[in-house]
Amino acid sequence: MRPVVAAVALEYRENFSFVKLDVNTQPEKTTEYHIRGTPTYIVFKNGEIAGRFAGAMPRTKLVQNILETLKTEENK
């Protein structure tokens, strides 16, 4: 997933950002965010969790999930 995430991060850098959490060196954050497996994607909007999804997926599905989550949050 790393190459996919890197490509999406570059293409959508004006819309959203990715931040990587190393679950091996940050176990307290892993627990705080209830991360059970990798990859786990947590979408934040204005500092709050807007949505989450997990598992490897095609690039188009990753982008779709992120954009739908952000769009849904705009309507709240």
All heavy atoms as a GROMACS GRO file, in nm:
protein
  610
    1MET      N    1   0.082  -0.121   0.000
    1MET     CA    2   0.000   0.000   0.000
    1MET      C    3   0.086   0.127   0.000
    1MET      O    4   0.037   0.232  -0.036
    1MET     CB    5  -0.094   0.002   0.121
    1MET     CG    6  -0.212  -0.093   0.117
    1MET     SD    7  -0.332  -0.071  -0.015
    1MET     CE    8  -0.384   0.096  -0.001
    2ARG      N    9   0.212   0.118   0.042
    2ARG     CA   10   0.294   0.237   0.050
    2ARG      C   11   0.302   0.315  -0.080
    2ARG      O   12   0.285   0.438  -0.079
    2ARG     CB   13   0.434   0.204   0.099
    2ARG     CG   14   0.440   0.197   0.248
    2ARG     CD   15   0.582   0.177   0.295
    2ARG     NE   16   0.580   0.063   0.383
    2ARG     CZ   17   0.683  -0.010   0.415
    2ARG    NH1   18   0.800   0.018   0.366
    2ARG    NH2   19   0.669  -0.111   0.497
    3PRO      N   20   0.327   0.248  -0.194
    3PRO     CA   21   0.334   0.325  -0.318
    3PRO      C   22   0.200   0.390  -0.354
    3PRO      O   23   0.196   0.501  -0.406
    3PRO     CB   24   0.374   0.222  -0.424
    3PRO     CG   25   0.429   0.106  -0.350
    3PRO     CD   26   0.366   0.109  -0.214
    4VAL      N   27   0.090   0.321  -0.325
    4VAL     CA   28  -0.043   0.375  -0.353
    4VAL      C   29  -0.068   0.498  -0.266
    4VAL      O   30  -0.111   0.603  -0.316
    4VAL     CB   31  -0.152   0.267  -0.330
    4VAL    CG1   32  -0.291   0.328  -0.336
    4VAL    CG2   33  -0.137   0.154  -0.428
    5VAL      N   34  -0.040   0.487  -0.138
    5VAL     CA   35  -0.062   0.599  -0.046
    5VAL      C   36   0.027   0.717  -0.087
    5VAL      O   37  -0.019   0.832  -0.087
    5VAL     CB   38  -0.036   0.556   0.100
    5VAL    CG1   39  -0.032   0.676   0.192
    5VAL    CG2   40  -0.143   0.457   0.145
    6ALA      N   41   0.151   0.690  -0.123
    6ALA     CA   42   0.241   0.798  -0.164
    6ALA      C   43   0.188   0.870  -0.288
    6ALA      O   44   0.190   0.993  -0.294
    6ALA     CB   45   0.381   0.743  -0.190
    7ALA      N   46   0.139   0.795  -0.385
    7ALA     CA   47   0.085   0.855  -0.507
    7ALA      C   48  -0.041   0.936  -0.478
    7ALA      O   49  -0.058   1.048  -0.528
    7ALA     CB   50   0.056   0.747  -0.610
    8VAL      N   51  -0.129   0.883  -0.396
    8VAL     CA   52  -0.253   0.953  -0.361
    8VAL      C   53  -0.219   1.079  -0.281
    8VAL      O   54  -0.277   1.186  -0.304
    8VAL     CB   55  -0.349   0.861  -0.283
    8VAL    CG1   56  -0.467   0.938  -0.227
    8VAL    CG2   57  -0.398   0.747  -0.372
    9ALA      N   58  -0.127   1.068  -0.188
    9ALA     CA   59  -0.087   1.184  -0.107
    9ALA      C   60  -0.036   1.297  -0.194
    9ALA      O   61  -0.069   1.414  -0.173
    9ALA     CB   62   0.018   1.143  -0.005
   10LEU      N   63   0.043   1.263  -0.295
   10LEU     CA   64   0.096   1.364  -0.386
   10LEU      C   65  -0.014   1.426  -0.472
   10LEU      O   66  -0.026   1.548  -0.483
   10LEU     CB   67   0.204   1.303  -0.475
   10LEU     CG   68   0.275   1.397  -0.571
   10LEU    CD1   69   0.346   1.509  -0.496
   10LEU    CD2   70   0.374   1.320  -0.656
   11GLU      N   71  -0.099   1.341  -0.528
   11GLU     CA   72  -0.205   1.389  -0.617
   11GLU      C   73  -0.309   1.475  -0.544
   11GLU      O   74  -0.359   1.572  -0.598
   11GLU     CB   75  -0.274   1.272  -0.686
   11GLU     CG   76  -0.381   1.316  -0.784
   11GLU     CD   77  -0.445   1.200  -0.858
   11GLU    OE1   78  -0.390   1.088  -0.858
   11GLU    OE2   79  -0.553   1.221  -0.916
   12TYR      N   80  -0.342   1.439  -0.422
   12TYR     CA   81  -0.450   1.507  -0.348
   12TYR      C   82  -0.396   1.598  -0.237
   12TYR      O   83  -0.469   1.633  -0.145
   12TYR     CB   84  -0.547   1.403  -0.290
   12TYR     CG   85  -0.633   1.339  -0.394
   12TYR    CD1   86  -0.590   1.227  -0.464
   12TYR    CD2   87  -0.757   1.394  -0.427
   12TYR    CE1   88  -0.669   1.169  -0.561
   12TYR    CE2   89  -0.837   1.336  -0.524
   12TYR     CZ   90  -0.792   1.224  -0.592
   12TYR     OH   91  -0.870   1.167  -0.689
   13ARG      N   92  -0.272   1.640  -0.248
   13ARG     CA   93  -0.208   1.719  -0.141
   13ARG      C   94  -0.281   1.849  -0.110
   13ARG      O   95  -0.270   1.901   0.000
   13ARG     CB   96  -0.062   1.745  -0.174
   13ARG     CG   97  -0.039   1.834  -0.294
   13ARG     CD   98   0.111   1.846  -0.324
   13ARG     NE   99   0.134   1.912  -0.449
   13ARG     CZ  100   0.143   1.853  -0.567
   13ARG    NH1  101   0.131   1.722  -0.575
   13ARG    NH2  102   0.165   1.922  -0.678
   14GLU      N  103  -0.360   1.900  -0.203
   14GLU     CA  104  -0.438   2.021  -0.178
   14GLU      C  105  -0.568   1.992  -0.104
   14GLU      O  106  -0.631   2.083  -0.050
   14GLU     CB  107  -0.471   2.092  -0.311
   14GLU     CG  108  -0.349   2.136  -0.390
   14GLU     CD  109  -0.268   2.243  -0.318
   14GLU    OE1  110  -0.328   2.329  -0.251
   14GLU    OE2  111  -0.144   2.240  -0.328
   15ASN      N  112  -0.609   1.865  -0.101
   15ASN     CA  113  -0.736   1.826  -0.041
   15ASN      C  114  -0.723   1.764   0.098
   15ASN      O  115  -0.807   1.784   0.184
   15ASN     CB  116  -0.810   1.727  -0.132
   15ASN     CG  117  -0.830   1.784  -0.270
   15ASN    OD1  118  -0.746   1.766  -0.357
   15ASN    ND2  119  -0.940   1.853  -0.292
   16PHE      N  120  -0.619   1.682   0.116
   16PHE     CA  121  -0.599   1.614   0.243
   16PHE      C  122  -0.454   1.568   0.254
   16PHE      O  123  -0.380   1.570   0.157
   16PHE     CB  124  -0.696   1.496   0.262
   16PHE     CG  125  -0.696   1.395   0.150
   16PHE    CD1  126  -0.597   1.299   0.142
   16PHE    CD2  127  -0.796   1.395   0.055
   16PHE    CE1  128  -0.597   1.205   0.040
   16PHE    CE2  129  -0.797   1.303  -0.047
   16PHE     CZ  130  -0.697   1.207  -0.055
   17SER      N  131  -0.416   1.528   0.376
   17SER     CA  132  -0.280   1.482   0.404
   17SER      C  133  -0.284   1.344   0.468
   17SER      O  134  -0.382   1.307   0.533
   17SER     CB  135  -0.209   1.576   0.501
   17SER     OG  136  -0.204   1.705   0.450
   18PHE      N  137  -0.176   1.272   0.450
   18PHE     CA  138  -0.158   1.144   0.518
   18PHE      C  139  -0.054   1.162   0.628
   18PHE      O  140   0.044   1.232   0.609
   18PHE     CB  141  -0.106   1.037   0.422
   18PHE     CG  142  -0.210   0.978   0.332
   18PHE    CD1  143  -0.233   1.030   0.206
   18PHE    CD2  144  -0.285   0.869   0.373
   18PHE    CE1  145  -0.327   0.976   0.122
   18PHE    CE2  146  -0.379   0.814   0.290
   18PHE     CZ  147  -0.401   0.868   0.164
   19VAL      N  148  -0.076   1.096   0.740
   19VAL     CA  149   0.022   1.090   0.847
   19VAL      C  150   0.036   0.944   0.884
   19VAL      O  151  -0.063   0.874   0.905
   19VAL     CB  152  -0.024   1.172   0.971
   19VAL    CG1  153   0.076   1.158   1.084
   19VAL    CG2  154  -0.046   1.317   0.933
   20LYS      N  155   0.160   0.898   0.889
   20LYS     CA  156   0.184   0.758   0.920
   20LYS      C  157   0.211   0.741   1.069
   20LYS      O  158   0.287   0.818   1.128
   20LYS     CB  159   0.304   0.707   0.841
   20LYS     CG  160   0.335   0.562   0.866
   20LYS     CD  161   0.454   0.518   0.785
   20LYS     CE  162   0.487   0.374   0.817
   20LYS     NZ  163   0.607   0.328   0.748
   21LEU      N  164   0.148   0.642   1.128
   21LEU     CA  165   0.170   0.607   1.267
   21LEU      C  166   0.240   0.472   1.270
   21LEU      O  167   0.187   0.373   1.217
   21LEU     CB  168   0.036   0.598   1.342
   21LEU     CG  169   0.042   0.541   1.483
   21LEU    CD1  170   0.120   0.634   1.575
   21LEU    CD2  171  -0.099   0.518   1.536
   22ASP      N  172   0.357   0.466   1.329
   22ASP     CA  173   0.430   0.340   1.343
   22ASP      C  174   0.376   0.268   1.466
   22ASP      O  175   0.403   0.309   1.579
   22ASP     CB  176   0.579   0.367   1.356
   22ASP     CG  177   0.663   0.239   1.358
   22ASP    OD1  178   0.610   0.132   1.395
   22ASP    OD2  179   0.782   0.248   1.322
   23VAL      N  180   0.299   0.164   1.443
   23VAL     CA  181   0.234   0.093   1.554
   23VAL      C  182   0.334   0.024   1.646
   23VAL      O  183   0.302  -0.005   1.761
   23VAL     CB  184   0.128  -0.008   1.504
   23VAL    CG1  185   0.016   0.063   1.430
   23VAL    CG2  186   0.191  -0.117   1.418
   24ASN      N  187   0.454   0.001   1.596
   24ASN     CA  188   0.557  -0.065   1.678
   24ASN      C  189   0.623   0.031   1.776
   24ASN      O  190   0.666  -0.009   1.884
   24ASN     CB  191   0.663  -0.130   1.590
   24ASN     CG  192   0.605  -0.242   1.506
   24ASN    OD1  193   0.534  -0.326   1.557
   24ASN    ND2  194   0.633  -0.240   1.378
   25THR      N  195   0.633   0.157   1.740
   25THR     CA  196   0.699   0.254   1.828
   25THR      C  197   0.600   0.345   1.900
   25THR      O  198   0.640   0.421   1.987
   25THR     CB  199   0.798   0.342   1.748
   25THR    OG1  200   0.728   0.416   1.648
   25THR    CG2  201   0.907   0.257   1.684
   26GLN      N  202   0.472   0.338   1.864
   26GLN     CA  203   0.370   0.422   1.925
   26GLN      C  204   0.253   0.337   1.977
   26GLN      O  205   0.137   0.359   1.939
   26GLN     CB  206   0.317   0.523   1.822
   26GLN     CG  207   0.422   0.616   1.768
   26GLN     CD  208   0.463   0.718   1.871
   26GLN    OE1  209   0.381   0.771   1.944
   26GLN    NE2  210   0.592   0.745   1.878
   27PRO      N  211   0.280   0.241   2.065
   27PRO     CA  212   0.171   0.153   2.110
   27PRO      C  213   0.059   0.227   2.182
   27PRO      O  214  -0.057   0.184   2.176
   27PRO     CB  215   0.241   0.052   2.202
   27PRO     CG  216   0.367   0.120   2.244
   27PRO     CD  217   0.406   0.209   2.129
   28GLU      N  218   0.090   0.337   2.248
   28GLU     CA  219  -0.016   0.411   2.319
   28GLU      C  220  -0.115   0.473   2.220
   28GLU      O  221  -0.235   0.476   2.245
   28GLU     CB  222   0.042   0.518   2.413
   28GLU     CG  223   0.111   0.634   2.346
   28GLU     CD  224   0.250   0.606   2.289
   28GLU    OE1  225   0.310   0.502   2.320
   28GLU    OE2  226   0.298   0.690   2.213
   29LYS      N  227  -0.066   0.521   2.107
   29LYS     CA  228  -0.155   0.577   2.004
   29LYS      C  229  -0.234   0.465   1.936
   29LYS      O  230  -0.351   0.482   1.902
   29LYS     CB  231  -0.077   0.657   1.900
   29LYS     CG  232  -0.021   0.786   1.953
   29LYS     CD  233  -0.134   0.880   1.989
   29LYS     CE  234  -0.082   1.012   2.040
   29LYS     NZ  235  -0.189   1.098   2.086
   30THR      N  236  -0.169   0.351   1.918
   30THR     CA  237  -0.237   0.235   1.860
   30THR      C  238  -0.357   0.198   1.946
   30THR      O  239  -0.466   0.174   1.895
   30THR     CB  240  -0.140   0.117   1.849
   30THR    OG1  241  -0.028   0.157   1.769
   30THR    CG2  242  -0.205  -0.004   1.786
   31THR      N  243  -0.339   0.198   2.075
   31THR     CA  244  -0.448   0.168   2.169
   31THR      C  245  -0.551   0.280   2.169
   31THR      O  246  -0.672   0.254   2.163
   31THR     CB  247  -0.392   0.148   2.311
   31THR    OG1  248  -0.299   0.040   2.308
   31THR    CG2  249  -0.503   0.118   2.410
   32GLU      N  250  -0.505   0.403   2.174
   32GLU     CA  251  -0.596   0.519   2.177
   32GLU      C  252  -0.690   0.521   2.058
   32GLU      O  253  -0.809   0.552   2.072
   32GLU     CB  254  -0.514   0.648   2.180
   32GLU     CG  255  -0.597   0.774   2.182
   32GLU     CD  256  -0.511   0.901   2.179
   32GLU    OE1  257  -0.390   0.894   2.209
   32GLU    OE2  258  -0.567   1.006   2.146
   33TYR      N  259  -0.638   0.486   1.941
   33TYR     CA  260  -0.719   0.490   1.818
   33TYR      C  261  -0.780   0.355   1.783
   33TYR      O  262  -0.838   0.338   1.677
   33TYR     CB  263  -0.637   0.543   1.702
   33TYR     CG  264  -0.601   0.689   1.718
   33TYR    CD1  265  -0.469   0.731   1.720
   33TYR    CD2  266  -0.700   0.786   1.734
   33TYR    CE1  267  -0.436   0.864   1.736
   33TYR    CE2  268  -0.669   0.919   1.751
   33TYR     CZ  269  -0.537   0.958   1.751
   33TYR     OH  270  -0.504   1.090   1.768
   34HIS      N  271  -0.768   0.258   1.873
   34HIS     CA  272  -0.829   0.126   1.856
   34HIS      C  273  -0.788   0.060   1.725
   34HIS      O  274  -0.871   0.006   1.653
   34HIS     CB  275  -0.982   0.134   1.866
   34HIS     CG  276  -1.030   0.201   1.988
   34HIS    ND1  277  -1.026   0.143   2.112
   34HIS    CD2  278  -1.080   0.326   2.008
   34HIS    CE1  279  -1.073   0.227   2.203
   34HIS    NE2  280  -1.105   0.340   2.143
   35ILE      N  281  -0.660   0.064   1.696
   35ILE     CA  282  -0.607   0.004   1.574
   35ILE      C  283  -0.582  -0.144   1.602
   35ILE      O  284  -0.506  -0.180   1.690
   35ILE     CB  285  -0.478   0.074   1.529
   35ILE    CG1  286  -0.511   0.219   1.494
   35ILE    CG2  287  -0.416   0.001   1.411
   35ILE    CD1  288  -0.389   0.306   1.469
   36ARG      N  289  -0.651  -0.229   1.528
   36ARG     CA  290  -0.641  -0.373   1.547
   36ARG      C  291  -0.558  -0.440   1.438
   36ARG      O  292  -0.512  -0.551   1.455
   36ARG     CB  293  -0.781  -0.436   1.549
   36ARG     CG  294  -0.874  -0.375   1.650
   36ARG     CD  295  -0.872  -0.455   1.778
   36ARG     NE  296  -0.972  -0.406   1.870
   36ARG     CZ  297  -0.944  -0.328   1.974
   36ARG    NH1  298  -0.822  -0.289   1.995
   36ARG    NH2  299  -1.038  -0.288   2.055
   37GLY      N  300  -0.546  -0.376   1.324
   37GLY     CA  301  -0.470  -0.433   1.214
   37GLY      C  302  -0.422  -0.322   1.122
   37GLY      O  303  -0.462  -0.207   1.136
   38THR      N  304  -0.334  -0.360   1.032
   38THR     CA  305  -0.282  -0.262   0.938
   38THR      C  306  -0.303  -0.310   0.796
   38THR      O  307  -0.302  -0.431   0.771
   38THR     CB  308  -0.132  -0.236   0.962
   38THR    OG1  309  -0.060  -0.358   0.950
   38THR    CG2  310  -0.107  -0.175   1.098
   39PRO      N  311  -0.326  -0.220   0.706
   39PRO     CA  312  -0.336  -0.076   0.728
   39PRO      C  313  -0.473  -0.037   0.782
   39PRO      O  314  -0.574  -0.096   0.749
   39PRO     CB  315  -0.315  -0.016   0.590
   39PRO     CG  316  -0.367  -0.120   0.495
   39PRO     CD  317  -0.337  -0.252   0.562
   40THR      N  318  -0.472   0.062   0.869
   40THR     CA  319  -0.594   0.125   0.918
   40THR      C  320  -0.587   0.272   0.881
   40THR      O  321  -0.484   0.336   0.902
   40THR     CB  322  -0.608   0.111   1.070
   40THR    OG1  323  -0.622  -0.027   1.103
   40THR    CG2  324  -0.729   0.188   1.123
   41TYR      N  325  -0.694   0.323   0.824
   41TYR     CA  326  -0.701   0.463   0.784
   41TYR      C  327  -0.803   0.532   0.873
   41TYR      O  328  -0.917   0.487   0.884
   41TYR     CB  329  -0.743   0.476   0.638
   41TYR     CG  330  -0.648   0.406   0.545
   41TYR    CD1  331  -0.669   0.275   0.506
   41TYR    CD2  332  -0.535   0.471   0.499
   41TYR    CE1  333  -0.581   0.210   0.423
   41TYR    CE2  334  -0.445   0.407   0.416
   41TYR     CZ  335  -0.469   0.275   0.378
   41TYR     OH  336  -0.380   0.212   0.296
   42ILE      N  337  -0.761   0.639   0.938
   42ILE     CA  338  -0.851   0.719   1.021
   42ILE      C  339  -0.855   0.857   0.959
   42ILE      O  340  -0.751   0.921   0.943
   42ILE     CB  341  -0.804   0.725   1.166
   42ILE    CG1  342  -0.789   0.583   1.223
   42ILE    CG2  343  -0.901   0.807   1.251
   42ILE    CD1  344  -0.725   0.578   1.361
   43VAL      N  345  -0.974   0.902   0.924
   43VAL     CA  346  -0.991   1.033   0.861
   43VAL      C  347  -1.028   1.134   0.970
   43VAL      O  348  -1.126   1.113   1.042
   43VAL     CB  349  -1.100   1.028   0.752
   43VAL    CG1  350  -1.117   1.164   0.687
   43VAL    CG2  351  -1.067   0.921   0.648
   44PHE      N  352  -0.948   1.238   0.979
   44PHE     CA  353  -0.973   1.344   1.076
   44PHE      C  354  -1.021   1.469   1.002
   44PHE      O  355  -0.973   1.500   0.894
   44PHE     CB  356  -0.845   1.382   1.152
   44PHE     CG  357  -0.800   1.278   1.248
   44PHE    CD1  358  -0.719   1.173   1.208
   44PHE    CD2  359  -0.836   1.286   1.381
   44PHE    CE1  360  -0.676   1.077   1.298
   44PHE    CE2  361  -0.794   1.190   1.472
   44PHE     CZ  362  -0.714   1.086   1.431
   45LYS      N  363  -1.114   1.538   1.062
   45LYS     CA  364  -1.161   1.666   1.010
   45LYS      C  365  -1.169   1.761   1.129
   45LYS      O  366  -1.238   1.731   1.228
   45LYS     CB  367  -1.299   1.649   0.944
   45LYS     CG  368  -1.360   1.774   0.890
   45LYS     CD  369  -1.313   1.802   0.750
   45LYS     CE  370  -1.386   1.924   0.698
   45LYS     NZ  371  -1.387   1.934   0.558
   46ASN      N  372  -1.097   1.870   1.123
   46ASN     CA  373  -1.093   1.968   1.232
   46ASN      C  374  -1.054   1.904   1.365
   46ASN      O  375  -1.110   1.934   1.469
   46ASN     CB  376  -1.226   2.042   1.245
   46ASN     CG  377  -1.260   2.118   1.120
   46ASN    OD1  378  -1.172   2.178   1.056
   46ASN    ND2  379  -1.386   2.117   1.082
   47GLY      N  380  -0.959   1.810   1.359
   47GLY     CA  381  -0.909   1.747   1.480
   47GLY      C  382  -0.994   1.635   1.537
   47GLY      O  383  -0.958   1.575   1.638
   48GLU      N  384  -1.106   1.606   1.475
   48GLU     CA  385  -1.196   1.501   1.522
   48GLU      C  386  -1.198   1.386   1.422
   48GLU      O  387  -1.186   1.407   1.301
   48GLU     CB  388  -1.338   1.556   1.538
   48GLU     CG  389  -1.350   1.670   1.637
   48GLU     CD  390  -1.324   1.628   1.780
   48GLU    OE1  391  -1.360   1.514   1.818
   48GLU    OE2  392  -1.266   1.710   1.855
   49ILE      N  393  -1.220   1.264   1.471
   49ILE     CA  394  -1.231   1.150   1.382
   49ILE      C  395  -1.361   1.160   1.304
   49ILE      O  396  -1.469   1.167   1.362
   49ILE     CB  397  -1.225   1.018   1.460
   49ILE    CG1  398  -1.087   1.002   1.524
   49ILE    CG2  399  -1.256   0.899   1.368
   49ILE    CD1  400  -1.072   0.879   1.611
   50ALA      N  401  -1.348   1.160   1.172
   50ALA     CA  402  -1.465   1.169   1.084
   50ALA      C  403  -1.505   1.032   1.031
   50ALA      O  404  -1.619   1.011   0.993
   50ALA     CB  405  -1.436   1.264   0.967
   51GLY      N  406  -1.410   0.940   1.027
   51GLY     CA  407  -1.438   0.807   0.977
   51GLY      C  408  -1.314   0.721   0.982
   51GLY      O  409  -1.204   0.771   1.009
   52ARG      N  410  -1.332   0.593   0.958
   52ARG     CA  411  -1.219   0.501   0.957
   52ARG      C  412  -1.251   0.383   0.868
   52ARG      O  413  -1.367   0.346   0.850
   52ARG     CB  414  -1.182   0.454   1.098
   52ARG     CG  415  -1.289   0.374   1.166
   52ARG     CD  416  -1.252   0.310   1.299
   52ARG     NE  417  -1.184   0.397   1.390
   52ARG     CZ  418  -1.065   0.371   1.446
   52ARG    NH1  419  -1.002   0.260   1.421
   52ARG    NH2  420  -1.010   0.456   1.530
   53PHE      N  421  -1.147   0.324   0.813
   53PHE     CA  422  -1.160   0.202   0.735
   53PHE      C  423  -1.026   0.131   0.738
   53PHE      O  424  -0.924   0.190   0.769
   53PHE     CB  425  -1.209   0.228   0.592
   53PHE     CG  426  -1.147   0.347   0.524
   53PHE    CD1  427  -1.038   0.333   0.443
   53PHE    CD2  428  -1.200   0.474   0.544
   53PHE    CE1  429  -0.981   0.444   0.382
   53PHE    CE2  430  -1.144   0.585   0.482
   53PHE     CZ  431  -1.034   0.569   0.401
   54ALA      N  432  -1.028   0.002   0.712
   54ALA     CA  433  -0.907  -0.079   0.726
   54ALA      C  434  -0.892  -0.175   0.609
   54ALA      O  435  -0.989  -0.208   0.542
   54ALA     CB  436  -0.911  -0.155   0.857
   55GLY      N  437  -0.770  -0.218   0.592
   55GLY     CA  438  -0.740  -0.320   0.493
   55GLY      C  439  -0.682  -0.264   0.364
   55GLY      O  440  -0.702  -0.148   0.331
   56ALA      N  441  -0.610  -0.349   0.297
   56ALA     CA  442  -0.554  -0.312   0.166
   56ALA      C  443  -0.669  -0.298   0.067
   56ALA      O  444  -0.769  -0.369   0.074
   56ALA     CB  445  -0.456  -0.419   0.119
   57MET      N  446  -0.654  -0.202  -0.023
   57MET     CA  447  -0.760  -0.176  -0.122
   57MET      C  448  -0.699  -0.110  -0.244
   57MET      O  449  -0.592  -0.050  -0.234
   57MET     CB  450  -0.870  -0.089  -0.062
   57MET     CG  451  -0.826   0.048  -0.020
   57MET     SD  452  -0.946   0.134   0.085
   57MET     CE  453  -0.930   0.041   0.237
   58PRO      N  454  -0.767  -0.118  -0.356
   58PRO     CA  455  -0.718  -0.049  -0.474
   58PRO      C  456  -0.717   0.103  -0.453
   58PRO      O  457  -0.793   0.156  -0.372
   58PRO     CB  458  -0.818  -0.086  -0.584
   58PRO     CG  459  -0.898  -0.197  -0.530
   58PRO     CD  460  -0.890  -0.192  -0.382
   59ARG      N  461  -0.633   0.169  -0.528
   59ARG     CA  462  -0.619   0.315  -0.520
   59ARG      C  463  -0.754   0.386  -0.532
   59ARG      O  464  -0.784   0.476  -0.454
   59ARG     CB  465  -0.525   0.361  -0.631
   59ARG     CG  466  -0.505   0.507  -0.637
   59ARG     CD  467  -0.429   0.545  -0.766
   59ARG     NE  468  -0.403   0.685  -0.771
   59ARG     CZ  469  -0.495   0.779  -0.794
   59ARG    NH1  470  -0.619   0.745  -0.813
   59ARG    NH2  471  -0.462   0.906  -0.795
   60THR      N  472  -0.835   0.346  -0.628
   60THR     CA  473  -0.964   0.413  -0.649
   60THR      C  474  -1.054   0.401  -0.528
   60THR      O  475  -1.123   0.495  -0.491
   60THR     CB  476  -1.036   0.358  -0.773
   60THR    OG1  477  -1.048   0.216  -0.762
   60THR    CG2  478  -0.962   0.392  -0.901
   61LYS      N  479  -1.051   0.286  -0.463
   61LYS     CA  480  -1.135   0.265  -0.344
   61LYS      C  481  -1.084   0.348  -0.226
   61LYS      O  482  -1.162   0.406  -0.151
   61LYS     CB  483  -1.137   0.116  -0.306
   61LYS     CG  484  -1.227   0.084  -0.191
   61LYS     CD  485  -1.372   0.108  -0.223
   61LYS     CE  486  -1.461   0.062  -0.110
   61LYS     NZ  487  -1.599   0.105  -0.128
   62LEU      N  488  -0.952   0.357  -0.212
   62LEU     CA  489  -0.894   0.439  -0.106
   62LEU      C  490  -0.937   0.585  -0.120
   62LEU      O  491  -0.987   0.646  -0.026
   62LEU     CB  492  -0.741   0.428  -0.108
   62LEU     CG  493  -0.665   0.516  -0.010
   62LEU    CD1  494  -0.699   0.480   0.134
   62LEU    CD2  495  -0.515   0.503  -0.035
   63VAL      N  496  -0.921   0.638  -0.240
   63VAL     CA  497  -0.959   0.778  -0.266
   63VAL      C  498  -1.108   0.797  -0.244
   63VAL      O  499  -1.151   0.894  -0.181
   63VAL     CB  500  -0.916   0.821  -0.407
   63VAL    CG1  501  -0.975   0.957  -0.443
   63VAL    CG2  502  -0.764   0.822  -0.419
   64GLN      N  503  -1.188   0.705  -0.296
   64GLN     CA  504  -1.334   0.714  -0.280
   64GLN      C  505  -1.372   0.716  -0.133
   64GLN      O  506  -1.454   0.798  -0.091
   64GLN     CB  507  -1.401   0.596  -0.350
   64GLN     CG  508  -1.551   0.594  -0.336
   64GLN     CD  509  -1.613   0.469  -0.399
   64GLN    OE1  510  -1.544   0.372  -0.433
   64GLN    NE2  511  -1.743   0.472  -0.415
   65ASN      N  512  -1.314   0.628  -0.053
   65ASN     CA  513  -1.346   0.624   0.090
   65ASN      C  514  -1.312   0.755   0.160
   65ASN      O  515  -1.390   0.807   0.239
   65ASN     CB  516  -1.270   0.510   0.158
   65ASN     CG  517  -1.328   0.374   0.129
   65ASN    OD1  518  -1.441   0.361   0.083
   65ASN    ND2  519  -1.251   0.271   0.154
   66ILE      N  520  -1.194   0.809   0.129
   66ILE     CA  521  -1.153   0.934   0.192
   66ILE      C  522  -1.244   1.048   0.151
   66ILE      O  523  -1.294   1.123   0.236
   66ILE     CB  524  -1.006   0.967   0.159
   66ILE    CG1  525  -0.913   0.862   0.220
   66ILE    CG2  526  -0.969   1.107   0.206
   66ILE    CD1  527  -0.771   0.868   0.169
   67LEU      N  528  -1.266   1.063   0.022
   67LEU     CA  529  -1.348   1.175  -0.026
   67LEU      C  530  -1.492   1.165   0.023
   67LEU      O  531  -1.552   1.267   0.060
   67LEU     CB  532  -1.343   1.183  -0.179
   67LEU     CG  533  -1.206   1.221  -0.237
   67LEU    CD1  534  -1.211   1.218  -0.389
   67LEU    CD2  535  -1.158   1.355  -0.186
   68GLU      N  536  -1.548   1.045   0.025
   68GLU     CA  537  -1.685   1.029   0.076
   68GLU      C  538  -1.692   1.064   0.224
   68GLU      O  539  -1.788   1.126   0.268
   68GLU     CB  540  -1.734   0.886   0.052
   68GLU     CG  541  -1.774   0.859  -0.091
   68GLU     CD  542  -1.822   0.717  -0.113
   68GLU    OE1  543  -1.827   0.636  -0.017
   68GLU    OE2  544  -1.854   0.685  -0.229
   69THR      N  545  -1.593   1.025   0.300
   69THR     CA  546  -1.591   1.057   0.443
   69THR      C  547  -1.584   1.207   0.463
   69THR      O  548  -1.658   1.264   0.544
   69THR     CB  549  -1.473   0.988   0.512
   69THR    OG1  550  -1.487   0.846   0.497
   69THR    CG2  551  -1.469   1.021   0.661
   70LEU      N  552  -1.496   1.273   0.390
   70LEU     CA  553  -1.483   1.419   0.404
   70LEU      C  554  -1.609   1.490   0.357
   70LEU      O  555  -1.652   1.587   0.419
   70LEU     CB  556  -1.360   1.467   0.327
   70LEU     CG  557  -1.227   1.423   0.384
   70LEU    CD1  558  -1.113   1.464   0.292
   70LEU    CD2  559  -1.205   1.475   0.525
   71LYS      N  560  -1.669   1.442   0.250
   71LYS     CA  561  -1.793   1.503   0.199
   71LYS      C  562  -1.906   1.487   0.300
   71LYS      O  563  -1.980   1.581   0.326
   71LYS     CB  564  -1.832   1.440   0.066
   71LYS     CG  565  -1.954   1.501   0.003
   71LYS     CD  566  -1.985   1.438  -0.130
   71LYS     CE  567  -2.110   1.500  -0.191
   71LYS     NZ  568  -2.147   1.435  -0.316
   72THR      N  569  -1.918   1.369   0.356
   72THR     CA  570  -2.021   1.342   0.457
   72THR      C  571  -2.004   1.435   0.576
   72THR      O  572  -2.100   1.489   0.629
   72THR     CB  573  -2.016   1.196   0.504
   72THR    OG1  574  -2.036   1.111   0.390
   72THR    CG2  575  -2.120   1.166   0.609
   73GLU      N  576  -1.880   1.457   0.617
   73GLU     CA  577  -1.852   1.544   0.730
   73GLU      C  578  -1.890   1.689   0.699
   73GLU      O  579  -1.931   1.762   0.786
   73GLU     CB  580  -1.704   1.535   0.770
   73GLU     CG  581  -1.675   1.422   0.863
   73GLU     CD  582  -1.752   1.431   0.992
   73GLU    OE1  583  -1.737   1.529   1.065
   73GLU    OE2  584  -1.828   1.339   1.022
   74GLU      N  585  -1.874   1.732   0.575
   74GLU     CA  586  -1.910   1.870   0.538
   74GLU      C  587  -2.058   1.896   0.557
   74GLU      O  588  -2.100   2.007   0.587
   74GLU     CB  589  -1.874   1.897   0.391
   74GLU     CG  590  -1.726   1.916   0.368
   74GLU     CD  591  -1.694   1.938   0.222
   74GLU    OE1  592  -1.787   1.946   0.139
   74GLU    OE2  593  -1.575   1.949   0.192
   75ASN      N  594  -2.139   1.793   0.541
   75ASN     CA  595  -2.284   1.807   0.550
   75ASN      C  596  -2.335   1.801   0.694
   75ASN      O  597  -2.454   1.814   0.716
   75ASN     CB  598  -2.353   1.702   0.463
   75ASN     CG  599  -2.322   1.721   0.317
   75ASN    OD1  600  -2.301   1.833   0.271
   75ASN    ND2  601  -2.316   1.613   0.241
   76LYS      N  602  -2.247   1.779   0.789
   76LYS     CA  603  -2.291   1.769   0.929
   76LYS      C  604  -2.293   1.905   0.993
   76LYS      O  605  -2.227   1.995   0.958
   76LYS     CB  606  -2.199   1.676   1.008
   76LYS     CG  607  -2.223   1.531   0.972
   76LYS     CD  608  -2.142   1.443   1.062
   76LYS     CE  609  -2.172   1.297   1.031
   76LYS     NZ  610  -2.097   1.207   1.115
   0.00000   0.00000   0.00000
